[in-house]
Amino acid sequence: MKVVSVVSAKGGVGKSTVSANLAAALQQQGHTVLAIDLDPQNGLRYHFTLEPSSMAGLVQAPQDADAWRALIRPTESGVALIPYGDCTEPERQAFEAELRTDASWLISRLRDLELGHGVVVVIDTPPGPSAYMTQALTAASLAVAVVLPDAGSYATLPQLNTLISTYCEGRDNFSGYGFVVNQVDQGQQLSKDITQVLRTTFQDRMAGLVHLDQSLSEALAHGKNIFQYRPHSVSARDLVACAQWVAQRLDL
């Protein structure tokens, strides 16, 4: 089992969109993929289905291994999904308290699943430092940070580097980290300029670029990933390249 934790230092960067479609791209390349929504917004499911009904998820996660495995939901895309789960505010607060208390909570739950060596787990997280990000980075085989080609994202890079260094580096099972620059607009000079600065800054940690593409928003509106909705779009091509970078880093 390999764990890819997708993180961001600030909201609005399209992290969940990248998480869902990166998972789909890895599945398209022949890997068995489980996507886990570790974000209280509970929105990852909308990239795989339009089903609005409530469902249990991590927030109600029991300790029993069989019941934990029962949380896995198959999707039409071929990517399996464990949602965050619909919950009340007291349930969310209690769950977060448990995550802060038990630093190995996610690692233990993943071990309970007995997924096997060939499975790739893609974890979506909320933006910024949190108990969720700490759990995801602690469990990560590889971290993927999503940023935008703007000054705000550039300013968050030191924080991202510090968080990843704190929770990931020094572990034998950690394969490194990379950055995905999302919503690159070749029609805007500032976007192009900052993208070039980020290329220079990241160097071999540049996991890929995802160009601004309305197809990604349309795919979400239809409850599909980009490969189901418009497989020959520019963003689909970009996400395939990101998945190839991930696979190479993880030696898949």
N, C-alpha and C positions, 0 to 999 in steps of 0.2 A: 504494500500500500504506500502510495505517495500522496502527500498533502500539500495542496497549493492554496495558500491563504492570500486573498485579494484584499488590499487595504488602501486607505486614503487618509490624508491628514485633514481634509475639509470636505464638506458636502457639495453636491452639485457637479461632480466630475464624471458622472456616468459609471460609477464603480459597479453597481449591480448589473447594468447592461453588459459591461465587460465580463463580469463573473459568469453570467448566464451563457453568453455567446462563446466565451473561452471554453466553458465546459462542453458546449455543443461542438465546437471545433475539434476538441480532443476526441470526442466520441466519433466524429466524422472520420478521424484518422485511425479508427479501429480500436481505441482504448475503451475499457469499461469505466464509466464515470459516475460518481455520486456527487451531486451538488448539495451543499448544506447551507441553509440560510441562518446565519448567526446575527442577523440584524433585526431589532425589534419592529422595524417597519413592516416586516413580514411580506416583502414585495417580490422576492425572487420567484415565487410561484406564478406570478403573472406573465413571466417570460416563457412559461411552459404550459400554461392552461388559463382559460378564462373563467374557470369554475369559481364562483364567488362564495360558495358555502364555507362555513367555518371548518377548521380541521385542527387536530392536535399536532403538536410538534415538539421541538426541543424544550420549550418553556414548560411543558408538562412531562418532560422526559423522566421516566421511571428509572430505577437502578437495575431492574431485572433485564438481563441481556436479550431475552426473547421478546419482551415488550419493546425494547429499544429498536430491535430490528423491524418490528411491525410499523414503525414510523416511516420507513422508506416507501416512497410513492413512485411507482413507475410513471413515465410520461411518454407521450407520442413521439417525442424527439429521440428516445432511446437513452436519455440521461435520467438516472434515478434522482429523486429529490427528497430531502428531509426539510420541511418548512420550519420556520421559527415557531409558528403556532399562534392561533388567536388566543388572547388572554385578557384578563382584567389587569388593572394597574397594580393591585396588591400581588398578583401572581408574578408580574414582571419584576417587581421590586424584590420579591423573595428569590426568584431565579438569579438575578444579578448578585444578590448577597451570597448565594451559593457559589457562583463563579469566582467571586472575590475571595471566598474562604478556602476553596479547593483549587489550587493552582493547576492540578493535573486532571481536572474534571473532563475536559474535552479529550485529552489523550486516553483516559480510561474508557470513555464511551466509544471512541473509535476502535479501541482494542476489543471491546465487547462485540463489535459487529463482525469481527473475524472476516474481513473483506478479501484478504489474499494479496499476494505481491503484485498482481497485475492491475489493481484498481487505482484510479486517480480520484482523489477527493478534492473538490474545489469548494472553498469556504468563502462566502460573502460576509462582510462585516460592516458595522456602522462606521461613519467617518470619525476620525479623531481618536485620541487615547480613551480607552474604556476597558472594562473587564472582558468584553467580547474580543477586542483586538488582542489583549494580552493572552487569552486562551488560544486564539487562532495562531498567533505568532509562536507561541510556545510549542504548538503541535506541528508547525510548518516544516515540510521538507524543502519548500521553496516559497518565497514571498514575492508577490507581484503588487507593486504600488501603482495606482492610477492617478495621473495628474493631467491638468489641462495646459495648453500652451499659453499661459498667461502669468502675469507677475505674481498673482496670489499663490498659485501652485509653486512657483519657483521659490517663494519665501518660505514654504513649508518643508522644503527638502531637508534642512538640518534636523527638524523634528522627526521626520520619517526615518532618516538614517540612524538617529539615536534610538528610536523605538525598536527598529529591526536589530540593531547591534545589541541592545539590552536583552532581548528575549530569544534571539535566534543564533547569533554567532557564537562559536566555541563548541557547538554540538556536532558530533560526528555525523549525524544523520541530516544535517542542514546543507543544502546544495547551493545556497546563495540567494540573491534577490535581484529583481529587475524592475524596470519602469515601463509602463504603457502610457504613451501620450495620446490622450483621447480628444476627439472633436477637432482635429487639425483642419484648419480652413486655408487651403492654398490660395484663396481669393483675397485673403487679408494679410497685408505685409507684416503686421505685428505678430500674427500667428506664425507665419513662416520664420520670422526672425527669432522668436523665442523657441520654436521647435529646433532651430539650428543650435541655439545655445544649449538646449537640453541634450541634444545629440552629443555635443562636445563634452558636456558635464558627465553624462552617463557612460559614454563609450561602450564597452562590452556589456554594460548593464541595461542597455536599451533593448527592452523586450519587443518593442514594436510601436508603430504608429497606427491609430485608427482615425481615418479621415471623417470629417463631418459628413453625415449621410442620412438623409431623411428616411431611408429604408429601415434603419434601426428603430426609429420611433414608430414607424408603421408596423413593423414586425411585432413590437410590444403591444400595440393596439389590437392586433389580431391574436394575441396569446401565443406567438410563435417565436422561435429564434431566427436569426437572419438566414440560416441555411435552409430552413423550411420555407421562409417567405420569399427571399430573393437571393438565391445561392451564388449568383454571378455578379453581385453588387461589389462596389469598391470596398465597403466595410467587411464583407464576407472574405474577400481576398486578404485584407489586413489582419483579420482575426485568425485566419489560417496561418499566417506568418507568425503571429504571436504564439499560437499553439505549437508550432514547430520549434520556436525558441524554448518554450517550456519543456517540451519533450526532450530536446537536446540536453538541457540543463539537468533534467532528471534521469537521463540515460534510459529513456523508455524504449 
